[in-house]
Amino acid sequence: MIRYVVAVLLATALLGVGFVAVERVSAVRAETQLNGELSAIERAAASLLEHDDPTPAGPPPRRVLDVRLPTAGFATVGVETLVFEPVGNRTVVRYQLGGRPATTRILDVALVNAVDGARTLDVSGRTGSQTVVLELVTDPGNPTVQMRFGNSHEVSAATGQNRPGTS
């Protein structure tokens, strides 16, 4: 009888340790994935500033990226908070994953919200496949990168252009 009790206690302890490990690994994986996508956005914006000039007439130079934001599941945590705020010539990104403490990351390029003149872009709660459109515009004499976030249909409607694979 004691063997059964010890076996049950041991199995319970192993399951508890296993779940803690899965939770930790899922948070690390989600943070790594999000940081990779933020780096891709930063590289695309820097490339836009370095290699293109704003056009006074016609469509602005742009970069379109497809990014995957972590989605909550059994072994993954999702993005709860994701806010881009331009500060000087940089962008402060605040994010929170799966109930963990908020984290801040600095991007070396200023990204301004392309919608409604608000400078800060809050895309909290968005997960899965998202399309990011970066456009180089002149904002009171200075080249500025505006950013729009959404799924492919939202971005196509906002920019007036269809992307391959969208209608």
DRENPABA-749747 format. One record per atom (N, C-alpha, C, O): x negated, y negated, z; residue in three letters. Coordinates in steps of 0.05 Angstrom, whole numbers, plus 5000, padded with zeros to 4 digits. Each point is the difference from the previous one (the first is absolute). Layout:
! DRENPABA-749747
XYZALA ...
END
This chain:
! DRENPABA-749747
498450245000MET 501649765000MET 498349755000MET 500549814986MET 497450205030ILE 498249765001ILE 498749964973ILE 499549774992ILE 499850444994ARG 498849974973ARG 501949854981ARG 499049834985ARG 503550225017TYR 501949864982TYR 500249705007TYR 500149834983TYR 499950125043VAL 500149725009VAL 497549854990VAL 500149784990VAL 497550355014VAL 497549884991VAL 500049964970VAL 499149804990VAL 501950404995ALA 500149984971ALA 501849774991ALA 499349854982ALA 503050125031VAL 501849784993VAL 498749735007VAL 500249814984VAL 498650175039LEU 498749755007LEU 497749934981LEU 499749774992LEU 498750435001LEU 497849964981LEU 501149914973LEU 498949824987LEU 503150315003ALA 501249934974ALA 501149725001ALA 499749854981ALA 501650075041THR 501149735003THR 497849795000THR 500249804987THR 497650265027ALA 497749825001ALA 498849974972ALA 499349774992ALA 500450454993LEU 498849984974LEU 501849854980LEU 499049844984LEU 503650205018LEU 501849844983LEU 499949715007LEU 500049834981LEU 499950105044GLY 499849725008GLY 497549874989GLY 500149784990GLY 497650365012VAL 497549894990VAL 500249984969VAL 499049804989VAL 502250394999GLY 500350004970GLY 501649764991GLY 499349874980GLY 502950075033PHE 501749784992PHE 498649735004PHE 500249824984PHE 498250165038VAL 498549755004VAL 497949974978VAL 499749784990VAL 499150435002ALA 498049994978ALA 501349924974ALA 498949844985ALA 503450285009VAL 501449934975VAL 500849715000VAL 499749864980VAL 501350045043GLU 500749725002GLU 497649814995GLU 500349814985GLU 497550265027ARG 497649834997ARG 499050014971ARG 499349794989ARG 500650444999VAL 499050034973VAL 501949854980VAL 499149884981VAL 503550145024SER 501949864982SER 499749705001SER 500249874980SER 499250035044ALA 499649715002ALA 497449914987ALA 499949804986ALA 498050365017VAL 497449934987VAL 500350024970VAL 499049834985VAL 502450385005ARG 500450034971ARG 501649764989ARG 499349904979ARG 502850025035ALA 501749784990ALA 498349745000ALA 500349844981ALA 498150115039GLU 498449765001GLU 497950004978GLU 499549794988GLU 499350445007THR 498050024979THR 501349954973THR 498949854983THR 503550265012GLN 501549954975GLN 500749714997GLN 499549894978GLN 501549985043LEU 500849724998LEU 497549834995LEU 500249814984LEU 497650245030ASN 497649844995ASN 499050034972ASN 498949814989ASN 501350434999GLY 499250044973GLY 501749834981GLY 498949884981GLY 503750115024GLU 501849844983GLU 499449705003GLU 500149854981GLU 499450065044LEU 499349725005LEU 497449934986LEU 499849774989LEU 498350415010SER 497549954986SER 500549974970SER 498749834987SER 503050335002ALA 500649994972ALA 501449734993ALA 499349884979ALA 502550035038ILE 501349734996ILE 497949785002ILE 500049824983ILE 498250205036GLU 497949805003GLU 498149994976GLU 499449784990GLU 499850455000ARG 498350014976ARG 501449894976ARG 498749854984ARG 503850215012ALA 501549904977ALA 500349695001ALA 499749874980ALA 500950035044ALA 500249715003ALA 497449864995ALA 499949794988ALA 497950325023ALA 497449884996ALA 499250014970ALA 498849814990ALA 501850404996SER 499550024972SER 501649794984SER 498949884982SER 503550085026LEU 501749804987LEU 498849725003LEU 499949854981LEU 499250085043LEU 498749745005LEU 497449974985LEU 499449784990LEU 499050445009GLU 497449984987GLU 500149994970GLU 498449864987GLU 503450305001HIS 499950044971HIS 502249864984HIS 499950014975HIS 502049865038ASP 502249884985ASP 500349715009ASP 499049915021ASP 502449934962ASP 500649725006ASP 503049974999ASP 501450124984ASP 499749715034PRO 502949954998PRO 500749874973PRO 498549844990PRO 503850234999THR 500949894975THR 502249805005THR 502050075013THR 497749684977PRO 502149805005PRO 502650074985PRO 502249945009PRO 497650194968ALA 502350074984ALA 499950304996ALA 497950124995ALA 504450015006GLY 500050294995GLY 499950155026GLY 499749885022GLY 500450384976PRO 499950165024PRO 497350005014PRO 497949984986PRO 502150025040PRO 497449995015PRO 498550274997PRO 501250214996PRO 496149785006PRO 498550255001PRO 501050175024PRO 500649895021PRO 499550374976ARG 501050175021ARG 498750265001ARG 498750104981ARG 501550025042ARG 499150285005ARG 502450145012ARG 501349905018ARG 499350344973VAL 502250165010VAL 498850265011VAL 498650144986VAL 502049915039LEU 499050245014LEU 502450175010LEU 502049895009LEU 497650374989ASP 501950185013ASP 498650105025ASP 497950124999ASP 503449835024VAL 498850095025VAL 501950195014VAL 502449994995VAL 496550185023ARG 501750185016ARG 499649935029ARG 497850035011ARG 504349885001LEU 499949945029LEU 500950255015LEU 501850154992LEU 496949905031PRO 500650245015PRO 503050025007PRO 501349805008PRO 499850444989THR 502850065006THR 500150185024THR 498450195002THR 503449765016ALA 500350175024ALA 501050274993ALA 501850044984ALA 497050165029GLY 500750284996GLY 499050165023GLY 499249895020GLY 500850384978PHE 499150175021PHE 497149955008PHE 499449975023PHE 498950014957ALA 497249975005ALA 498949734991ALA 497649964996ALA 504249845000THR 499149734993THR 501749805015THR 502350055007THR 496549714996VAL 501549785011VAL 500449794979VAL 498349984981VAL 503849875020GLY 500649804980GLY 499349725009GLY 499349955023GLY 500849874958VAL 499449725005VAL 502549875013VAL 502250014988VAL 497549885035GLU 502249865013GLU 499849704995GLU 502049874994GLU 495650025008THR 499549714996THR 497849974980THR 497950135002THR 502549704978LEU 497849934981LEU 500549714991LEU 501949954985LEU 496449875024VAL 500349714995VAL 497449894989VAL 497850055011VAL 502449814966PHE 497749864988PHE 500349705005PHE 502049884992PHE 496050005021GLU 500149715006GLU 497549874991GLU 497850065011GLU 502349764969PRO 497649864992PRO 499149805021PRO 501649845011PRO 495850164995VAL 498849825019VAL 497449904987VAL 498150154998VAL 502049604993GLY 497649894986GLY 499750164974GLY 501950034984GLY 495750065011ASN 499550154975ASN 499950305005ASN 498850154984ASN 502649945037ARG 500250285006ARG 502950075006ARG 501749835001ARG 498850435002THR 502750095008THR 499850185024THR 498450195001THR 503249755019VAL 500250165024VAL 502250204996VAL 502349924995VAL 497150345006VAL 502050214997VAL 500450125027VAL 498250105013VAL 504449894996ARG 500750135025ARG 501750244994ARG 502049984985ARG 497350255026TYR 501650244995TYR 500350175025TYR 498349995018TYR 503850164983GLN 500550195022GLN 501050264988GLN 501850004983GLN 497050225025LEU 500750264990LEU 501250175022LEU 498850045021LEU 503550074974GLY 501250205018GLY 500149945029GLY 499450185016GLY 501249584992GLY 500249945029GLY 497349955013GLY 500049955025GLY 497950064961ARG 497349945011ARG 499749705003ARG 501549854989ARG 496450075026PRO 499549715002PRO 499549874973PRO 498950124982PRO 501849635015ALA 499649854975ALA 497049964995ALA 498449985019ALA 500950024956THR 497249974991THR 499849774981THR 502049944986THR 495849925014THR 499649774983THR 497650064982THR 498050105008THR 502349824966ARG 497850034981ARG 499849744984ARG 502049884994ARG 495650045000ILE 499549754984ILE 499350084972ILE 498150164996ILE 503349724984LEU 499350044972LEU 498549744992LEU 500749785008LEU 497250254976ASP 498349774992ASP 501249854977ASP 498449874985ASP 504250125011VAL 501349844980VAL 502749925011VAL 501350155014VAL 499549614979ALA 502649905010ALA 502250104981ALA 499949954976ALA 502150195036LEU 502350094985LEU 502549865010LEU 500650015024LEU 500849864958VAL 502349845007VAL 502650144990VAL 499950114978VAL 502249885037ASN 502550114992ASN 501049864975ASN 500149764999ASN 500750404981ALA 501049884975ALA 502949945001ALA 501149894981ALA 500350185040VAL 502949975002VAL 500749775018VAL 499049985023VAL 502849844968ASP 501349795016ASP 498149815013ASP 500749875020ASP 496850104971GLY 498249815011GLY 498950065028GLY 498449845010GLY 502550375002ALA 498950085026ALA 497250114996ALA 499650174983ALA 498549745033ARG 497350094996ARG 499550285011ARG 498650164988ARG 502749915034THR 499750265012THR 501850214987THR 502349944994THR 496650305001LEU 501550214987LEU 500450235021LEU 498050125008LEU 504549934999ASP 500650225019ASP 501350234985ASP 502249974990ASP 496450255008VAL 501050244986VAL 500450235020VAL 499750234993VAL 500949705032SER 500350205021SER 502250194993SER 502149934988SER 497550325018GLY 501950214995GLY 499950134973GLY 501350204995GLY 497249684987ARG 499850124973ARG 498050245002ARG 497949985012ARG 502850234975THR 498350245000THR 500150124972THR 501749934983THR 496650265012GLY 499950154975GLY 498849834978GLY 498549825005GLY 502350244970SER 498949874977SER 501149724997SER 502449955000SER 495749864998GLN 500749724997GLN 498349884978GLN 497850094994GLN 503349704993THR 498549864979THR 499349735011THR 501649865011THR 495850074986VAL 499049745008VAL 499349844975VAL 498450104984VAL 502649665014VAL 499349824978VAL 498549775011VAL 501049855018VAL 496650114972LEU 498349775007LEU 499949814976LEU 499350094978LEU 501349665026GLU 500049804979GLU 498249765008GLU 500249915022GLU 498250004959LEU 498249785004LEU 501449744991LEU 500649974976LEU 500049865043VAL 501449754994VAL 498449765011VAL 498250045016VAL 502549724975THR 498849765012THR 501849895021THR 502349934994THR 496750065030ASP 501649905023ASP 498649745009ASP 497850025011ASP 503549754985PRO 498849735003PRO 497049994993PRO 498349935016PRO 501150154958GLY 497349974990GLY 498150235005GLY 497950024988GLY 502950165030ASN 498250235007ASN 501250264988ASN 502450055002ASN 495850114987PRO 501050264991PRO 500950165025PRO 498550025019PRO 503950104979THR 501150155022THR 501150264990THR 501150024978THR 498650195038VAL 501150264993VAL 502650045014VAL 500150005025VAL 502150024960GLN 502650055011GLN 500550304999GLN 499250144981GLN 502149975040MET 500550285001MET 503050065003MET 501449875015MET 499450334970ARG 502850095001ARG 499950315005ARG 498450144988ARG 503349955030PHE 500050285008PHE 502850114994PHE 502049865005PHE 498250384986GLY 502650134996GLY 499750264985GLY 497850084993GLY 504550055003ASN 499950244983ASN 499949914971ASN 500549764995ASN 499150424987SER 499649924972SER 502449854988SER 499749824984SER 502750255025HIS 502449874989HIS 500349715011HIS 500749824986HIS 498650145040GLU 500149735012GLU 498049824986GLU 500649774994GLU 497050335002VAL 497949844988VAL 500649944971VAL 499649774991VAL 501550424994SER 500849954972SER 502149784999SER 499849834982SER 502150185035ALA 502149805001ALA 498949725007ALA 500849804988ALA 497450195031ALA 498949755009ALA 498149874980ALA 499949764997ALA 498650414988THR 498149894981THR 501149984972THR 498949874983THR 503450265013GLY 501349994973GLY 498650184980GLY 500449984976GLY 497950205034GLN 498650184982GLN 500450295009GLN 500050065024GLN 500450114956ASN 500250295007ASN 497250124999ASN 498349924984ASN 501350265034ARG 497550155001ARG 500450274988ARG 502350105000ARG 495750034990PRO 500350274989PRO 501350185022PRO 499249995023PRO 502750164968GLY 501350185018GLY 502349885016GLY 501250135017GLY 499449614978THR 502349875014THR 502049924979THR 499349984976THR 503149955033SER 502049914981SER 501049735007SER 501749894987SER 
END
